[in-house]
Amino acid sequence: MKLTFAKGASLKDPARLFNASLDGNTRRAIDIHEGEPVDQSTFQALIRQAVALNRAGKSKSLKKAKTKAKPTP
């Protein structure tokens, strides 16, 4: 199974879970092979970090969109 993180290069990965797409400037991926153990707490922490990053990006995008909107007369 391959899990790709669109903004993976911006995430801290001290446990080195990312093991694919390492050459890119933005995304990172984790390849998990059948029977391969995964540290659940480390994996969950990475997912939570990715969710927080995505939410932060969305709120910034919404703020930019609101400031660029022109008032209707």
NUKE-160638 format. One line per field, with one value per residue (C-alpha): residue in three letters; x, y, z. Coordinates in nm, 2 decimals, m for minus. Example, Ala and Ser with C-alpha at 12.3 -4.5 7.8 and 13.67 -1.06 7.14 Angstrom:
<nodes>
code	ALA  SER
px	1.23  1.37
py	m0.45  m0.11
pz	0.78  0.71
</nodes>
This chain:
<nodes>
code	MET  LYS  LEU  THR  PHE  ALA  LYS  GLY  ALA  SER  LEU  LYS  ASP  PRO  ALA  ARG  LEU  PHE  ASN  ALA  SER  LEU  ASP  GLY  ASN  THR  ARG  ARG  ALA  ILE  ASP  ILE  HIS  GLU  GLY  GLU  PRO  VAL  ASP  GLN  SER  THR  PHE  GLN  ALA  LEU  ILE  ARG  GLN  ALA  VAL  ALA  LEU  ASN  ARG  ALA  GLY  LYS  SER  LYS  SER  LEU  LYS  LYS  ALA  LYS  THR  LYS  ALA  LYS  PRO  THR  PRO
px	0.00  0.13  0.02  0.11  0.12  0.08  0.26  0.49  0.81  0.68  0.62  0.87  0.96  1.21  1.11  1.17  0.83  0.86  1.04  0.92  0.90  1.18  1.33  1.04  1.01  0.66  0.52  0.64  0.50  0.51  0.52  0.38  0.43  0.22  0.33  0.55  0.51  0.41  0.46  0.10  0.17  0.44  0.21  m0.08  0.14  0.24  m0.13  m0.23  0.06  m0.05  m0.41  m0.30  m0.09  m0.38  m0.62  m0.38  m0.34  m0.72  m0.78  m0.51  m0.67  m1.01  m0.87  m0.70  m1.02  m1.22  m0.98  m0.97  m1.35  m1.49  m1.80  m2.12  m2.30
py	0.00  0.35  0.65  0.98  1.31  1.60  1.83  1.56  1.76  2.01  1.75  1.65  1.28  1.19  0.82  0.82  0.67  0.83  0.59  0.69  1.00  1.15  1.34  1.58  1.92  1.88  1.53  1.23  0.88  0.57  0.23  m0.04  m0.40  m0.69  m0.82  m0.52  m0.38  m0.01  0.18  0.28  0.58  0.72  0.68  0.84  1.14  1.18  1.17  1.43  1.66  1.63  1.71  2.01  2.14  2.09  2.27  2.56  2.59  2.60  2.87  3.08  3.03  3.12  3.44  3.54  3.47  3.69  3.98  3.96  3.96  4.29  4.41  4.41  4.75
pz	0.00  m0.08  0.13  m0.04  0.16  m0.07  0.16  0.31  0.27  0.52  0.79  1.05  1.02  1.29  1.28  0.91  0.81  0.47  0.24  m0.11  m0.32  m0.12  m0.42  m0.46  m0.30  m0.19  m0.15  0.04  0.06  0.28  0.11  0.35  0.23  0.35  0.69  0.75  1.11  1.15  1.47  1.54  1.77  1.53  1.23  1.41  1.51  1.15  1.03  1.30  1.19  0.83  0.92  1.12  0.83  0.58  0.81  0.86  0.48  0.43  0.68  0.52  0.18  0.31  0.47  0.14  m0.06  0.18  0.16  m0.22  m0.25  m0.37  m0.19  m0.39  m0.42
</nodes>
